[in-house]
């Protein structure tokens, strides 16, 4: 324990001594440590880092090649399927599917037209070895393929497989055992058969099968020449695990098909011929074929040792140059920093006329420019404070003048109301009183918050005026739960919603409409509800209104359905209290609209 405590004290003493050294000494030490650290990292951890990096890059490269091969194969197969779909819609082909025997009168003409079309397809697509069309009566048409024996083609395995597949494309690589030739200069080992059933245009029953043989050398050309590393390769298997195409390589036949049983993509490391091999494959969701990439990890990682030695040599040369450059480098930093420190000391003592000059635009030059900008801003701030004092006095005078106008308005309206009562015009007096109350509560001395009671009185005054305007068109009801008078709410929250309900709901309906305003507490939050029994909104219109509420910019808000008003109320609440508060719209056509205003509980 004593030795441990002594060691700690020695380390603290060394650290304190180091911290008291000049910045030039400390920068030199830091500089050398930063150089030595990567060198030691390269020396001790280089093998692991480089091995993982190369393995990752090789895997990524292999995955990209496999995905590209998959896309190319899918392109050709999809092209063949499109060709089948085009042929299945050809009127002559559809007529051929209905022919029951060779004795029918129109058979020759129909077959002639179909063969002409097949010849055109073959001319445009040289990758096609042959096209075969078979109808349910064992009649067939082909441009290159011929029946070997008299056995019915409709009993062939590929025909039955297509009939049972129900619109699913069938791919048969190397279709051995067919009662068909594989076209001119081709055998079954040279082609891939793409087969699909054809349904009646207006019914669901199958009326025939179309088969296209794709030359295997088309796929071979895509893969030929692709190597992974020095001796890696790529090959393709079908959905049953049979090899569609593989280059000549002793490793191919030693890849166990059970390793490739998982769907989608997978990567693994297996030992083949006493060497570790990386096996990566990807299954096409369209063809269900797997493209497999295989390369030797041992060959790939041989480059790591060479990279490590080169890195060490470069590191040693860099360290040697670092010792030479360190003094010049550190001095170029320390000298202008000392100059900047002296200028800061003068500024600290009150001299704001100092200015830092540095010939370069490096970090020190940027710090110096920031220092100059700071000094300039300090001078501006001193001048600004003086001007603000002047502006403050002028603003106080303008505020006093502005306060006179609302009082004059209230007094004038009160006078008109008194005169109306004297003349017996009670409705005019009531309307002027409501207007006066509307202005008084709306202005509210510049306050942003009102009590729930005052907010409801404000909207009540607005409704009194609107009820007089629309006579028997409008009625309203205001309900407030007891005890809510002590809570505060943002002013002018309800009036835009009520106005929206009148102009877009009540006004458009037939007969008298009702607007109901409620104030209550839900889930420990203040909920103000404005509902009407007007014409309501469609689902599309309701979605548009909700999208309007989600927009931040007022310029993008539509003017229909009170866009500015409801957007303003919603944004004021969210900006004041958070995104969990705001407006919530519900509506049904011919039933009405209900708006919930969610507001935090704020006591007076």
HELIX and SHEET records of a PDB file:
HELIX    1   1 UNK A    2  UNK A   19  1                                  18    
HELIX    2   2 UNK A   23  UNK A   88  1                                  66    
HELIX    3   3 UNK A   91  UNK A   98  1                                   8    
HELIX    4   4 UNK A  107  UNK A  124  1                                  18    
HELIX    5   5 UNK A  153  UNK A  155  5                                   3    
HELIX    6   6 UNK A  157  UNK A  165  1                                   9    
HELIX    7   7 UNK A  188  UNK A  190  5                                   3    
HELIX    8   8 UNK A  216  UNK A  223  1                                   8    
HELIX    9   9 UNK A  252  UNK A  254  5                                   3    
HELIX   10  10 UNK A  257  UNK A  260  5                                   4    
HELIX   11  11 UNK A  297  UNK A  348  1                                  52    
HELIX   12  12 UNK A  363  UNK A  422  1                                  60    
HELIX   13  13 UNK A  426  UNK A  443  1                                  18    
HELIX   14  14 UNK A  444  UNK A  446  5                                   3    
HELIX   15  15 UNK A  452  UNK A  470  1                                  19    
HELIX   16  16 UNK A  471  UNK A  473  5                                   3    
HELIX   17  17 UNK A  484  UNK A  486  5                                   3    
HELIX   18  18 UNK A  495  UNK A  501  1                                   7    
HELIX   19  19 UNK A  502  UNK A  506  3                                   5    
HELIX   20  20 UNK A  539  UNK A  550  1                                  12    
HELIX   21  21 UNK A  554  UNK A  556  5                                   3    
HELIX   22  22 UNK A  563  UNK A  577  1                                  15    
SHEET    1   A 5 UNK A 140  UNK A 142  0                                        
SHEET    2   A 5 UNK A 128  UNK A 135 -1                                        
SHEET    3   A 5 UNK A 206  UNK A 215 -1                                        
SHEET    4   A 5 UNK A 191  UNK A 199 -1                                        
SHEET    5   A 5 UNK A 170  UNK A 173 -1                                        
SHEET    1   B 5 UNK A 243  UNK A 245  0                                        
SHEET    2   B 5 UNK A 233  UNK A 237 -1                                        
SHEET    3   B 5 UNK A 290  UNK A 296 -1                                        
SHEET    4   B 5 UNK A 275  UNK A 283 -1                                        
SHEET    5   B 5 UNK A 265  UNK A 272 -1                                        
SHEET    1   C 3 UNK A 449  UNK A 451  0                                        
SHEET    2   C 3 UNK A 487  UNK A 490 -1                                        
SHEET    3   C 3 UNK A 602  UNK A 603 -1                                        
SHEET    1   D 5 UNK A 474  UNK A 480  0                                        
SHEET    2   D 5 UNK A 513  UNK A 522  1                                        
SHEET    3   D 5 UNK A 525  UNK A 532 -1                                        
SHEET    4   D 5 UNK A 592  UNK A 599 -1                                        
SHEET    5   D 5 UNK A 582  UNK A 588 -1                                        
END                                                                             
